[in-house]
Amino acid sequence: MKCIDAVEGTVKSILNRMHLVRTEDNIDDTEYVRNVKAIIEGTHQFCRENPELVEDPSLLVNVLYTFSRNLWLQSLQVSLEQPDKMKDIALENEEYQTYYFDYLYNRGMYPR
């Protein structure tokens, strides 16, 4: 196993567990996304400080970010057995949730 695979797998496992805790404990969206960002930024810093482990830490950050956002979206998916109207609503909701996650990740808070 390559070092990058071990780092990526470990961080994905942590993000999975954190997502499970969010689901079970109904953690606030802002707090959850800030914690996800802290994990990803901490991983990025570690990889920059240990260049022998990862050639391109930015690539790993993108993989972890996409993984985290997909976890977020998976928890919001509507069953494919829903009527077409519900599928359209689900698609609009997914677009909004993608925007919402990105906004929270990049800015830290969502305006109320």
N, C-alpha and C positions, 0 to 999 in steps of 0.2 A: 504494500500500500504506500502510495506517495504521501508526503507530509501534507500537501494541499488537500488531499482527500480526507485525511484525518481531521484537519482543521475544519473543513467544510461540513463534514458529517457531525462533528461535535457541536458546532454552532447551530446547525439545523435541528439537532436533537434538543438543544436548549430552547430554540424558538418554538418548536413543537410543544414542548412542556409548558412554556409560558402561554402559548395560545390555549392550551387545555385549561390552565388555571384561569385565564380570562373568561373562558366559556363557563366554567364551573362557578366562579366567584363574581361574575358580572362586573369586572373591573372597568372603570371609566375608559372610554376610547382614547382620550388624550394621554392618560397615564400609560395605557398599554403601548401606544405607538411611540411614546417617548422612551419607554423601556426597550422596545425593539431597536430603536435608533441607537441607544446606548450600547446595546450588545453588538450591533453591527460596527459602530465606530470603534469600540474597544477591540474588536477583531481586526479591523483595519489598522489600527495603531500597532497592535502586536505584530502583524505581518510586515508592516513597514520597518519595525525595529529588528525583525528577524528575516532579512531578505533571502536567506538560504532556504526558507520554508516555501515561499510563494514568489513566483516570478513577477506577477502582476496583481498586487493587492486590490486594485480598482476593479478588476474583473470579478474577484471573489465578492467584493462589496455589492456589485450589481446582481450577482447570483443570489446572494442572501437577501437583498432587498426584494427582488422579484419573488423569491420563495415566501417571504413574510407577507407580502401583499396578497399572494395567491391563497395563503392560509386564511387571511382576513376575508377574502372574497368567497372562499369555499363555505365558510360558515353562514353565508348569506344566500346561497344558491337556492332556487326554487326547483322542485322536482320537474323533470321533463314531461311528466304526465299531466301537467297543468294545461288548461285551455290556452289557445294562442294569445288571447288578451293578457293572460297572466304572464306568458313568456315575454311579451313586449314590456310589461311593467318590470319584470325581473331584469331585462336587459338595461332598461333605463336606470334601475336601481344599481346595477353593477357598474355602470358608467359613473354614476354619482359616487358610489362607494370607493371606486378607484381614485377619483378626484379627491375625495375626503381623506383617504389614507395618505395620498401624496401630499396634500396640504398640511395635514398634521405632522407628517414626517419632516417636511421642509421648514415649517414655520413654528411648530410646537403647540399652537393653540388654534382653534377654529373660532371665528367671530360669532358672537351670539346675538 
